Amino acid sequence: MTTLTEGRHTADFIMSEANGHRSRAAGHIAAGNTVTPGMVLKLGTAATSDEIGIYTQLLAATGNAAVAIAIYAAAPVSGDDVDIALLVRDAEVNGKMLTWPTAITLTEKAAAITALAALGIIIR
């Protein structure tokens, strides 16, 4: 008998969020980045004339260079810049379902968690 393994689903990691679409925002994933639901992201390029920022994977870095400001909440994408939905404020998420960089230090992860908490994204 074949064993099937089911991956993560879009927004599985969200425990609660604000009413309506208050917790979410639109953004772009930069070309060359592959993301999965629950991946912690950072703003790579500030909002352009269309008021949508370009996000990249949170990478381990020295000091405060990597600051988490959003959590991906749409289907996985890669390749060219792609429009996505982001969880950016006022929500609770399951910390066991988040994806962090493999080389991130405890100090960097704590800084990212603090940055998310400042936005109202609480990791449980």
FINUVO-354193 format. One record per residue (C-alpha): x, y, z; residue in one letter. Coordinates in pm, 1 decimal. Example, Ala and Ser with C-alpha at 12.3 -4.5 7.8 and 13.67 -1.06 7.14 Angstrom:
BEGIN
1230.0  -450.0  780.0  A
1367.0  -106.0  714.0  S
***
This chain:
BEGIN
0.0  0.0  0.0  M
130.6  344.4  -94.8  T
178.6  592.7  188.4  T
89.3  951.0  102.8  L
234.9  1243.5  293.7  T
32.4  1560.9  297.5  E
222.7  1891.5  310.6  G
121.2  2213.1  476.2  R
-181.5  2397.5  351.8  H
-219.2  2768.8  293.6  T
-274.7  2949.6  624.4  A
-267.6  2628.8  835.6  D
-40.3  2810.2  1078.9  F
-294.9  3086.2  1156.6  I
-469.9  3030.1  1489.9  M
-667.6  3356.0  1487.2  S
-666.1  3687.0  1305.0  E
-851.7  4019.0  1304.6  A
-1195.0  4053.6  1144.3  N
-1221.3  4092.1  771.4  G
-889.9  4141.1  594.5  H
-728.6  4363.9  860.6  R
-451.2  4112.0  936.3  S
-351.8  4065.1  573.0  R
-185.9  4273.4  303.9  A
-73.1  4233.5  -54.2  A
292.2  4200.1  -148.0  G
533.9  4051.5  -399.1  H
778.4  3766.3  -352.1  I
1105.8  3856.8  -518.7  A
1215.6  3649.7  -818.0  A
1434.6  3355.0  -727.2  G
1273.9  3302.8  -385.0  N
1078.1  2989.5  -309.1  T
843.4  3018.3  -14.2  V
610.5  2784.6  168.6  T
310.8  2853.2  392.9  P
430.2  2970.0  735.1  G
769.6  3095.8  615.9  M
885.2  3405.4  800.3  V
971.6  3681.2  552.1  L
1138.1  4020.9  555.2  K
1084.2  4330.4  344.8  L
1350.5  4334.5  74.9  G
1240.5  4648.5  -111.2  T
1008.5  4914.0  28.5  A
670.9  4978.9  -129.7  A
684.0  5112.6  -483.6  T
436.2  5337.7  -661.6  S
176.6  5058.5  -642.3  D
225.7  5052.9  -261.4  E
322.8  4685.8  -252.5  I
659.8  4590.1  -108.1  G
881.9  4310.2  -236.2  I
947.0  4041.1  26.5  Y
1226.0  3785.3  49.6  T
1311.5  3492.5  271.2  Q
1433.8  3580.4  617.7  L
1803.0  3494.4  616.6  L
2041.7  3455.7  905.1  A
2242.8  3778.0  924.5  A
2465.1  3977.9  1153.7  T
2292.9  4216.8  1392.0  G
1950.5  4351.8  1295.8  N
1990.3  4306.0  918.6  A
1722.8  4034.8  913.6  A
1400.1  4160.0  1069.0  V
1081.8  3958.4  1019.5  A
782.9  4170.1  925.7  I
543.8  3930.6  751.7  A
435.4  3570.4  733.7  I
344.1  3419.8  398.0  Y
-20.7  3321.3  370.0  A
-81.7  3195.3  17.2  A
9.0  2903.7  -212.0  A
381.0  2830.6  -262.7  P
547.2  3024.5  -546.4  V
888.1  3062.5  -710.8  S
1041.1  3221.7  -1020.2  G
939.6  3573.4  -1126.7  D
804.4  3833.1  -882.9  D
462.8  3703.5  -776.7  V
171.7  3877.1  -601.5  D
86.0  3712.0  -270.0  I
-121.1  3762.6  43.3  A
73.4  3829.2  364.5  L
-16.4  3811.9  731.0  L
124.4  4140.8  859.1  V
-60.6  4239.8  1178.8  R
-292.8  4137.5  1460.9  D
-288.2  3757.5  1453.5  A
-187.0  3450.4  1651.5  E
15.5  3180.7  1476.6  V
129.1  2828.4  1563.3  N
504.8  2853.4  1616.5  G
553.8  2483.8  1538.1  K
422.1  2541.6  1186.4  M
650.3  2834.6  1097.9  L
952.7  2794.4  872.7  T
1276.2  2960.7  986.7  W
1614.6  2974.6  809.1  P
1828.9  2675.9  903.4  T
2130.0  2893.1  995.0  A
1940.1  3143.3  1211.4  I
2081.2  3193.9  1560.4  T
1869.7  3205.6  1875.2  L
1944.3  3579.3  1905.2  T
1830.9  3646.9  1547.2  E
1519.0  3436.2  1592.8  K
1435.7  3620.6  1916.4  A
1476.9  3954.1  1731.9  A
1242.4  3835.1  1455.4  A
984.4  3715.9  1710.2  I
1005.5  4053.6  1885.3  T
958.8  4232.8  1550.7  A
650.5  4022.5  1475.2  L
510.1  4084.6  1825.5  A
547.6  4460.1  1768.7  A
315.5  4415.5  1469.1  L
67.6  4219.6  1679.8  G
166.7  3880.0  1535.2  I
192.7  3657.3  1839.1  I
368.8  3321.3  1810.7  I
213.3  3054.1  2033.2  R
***
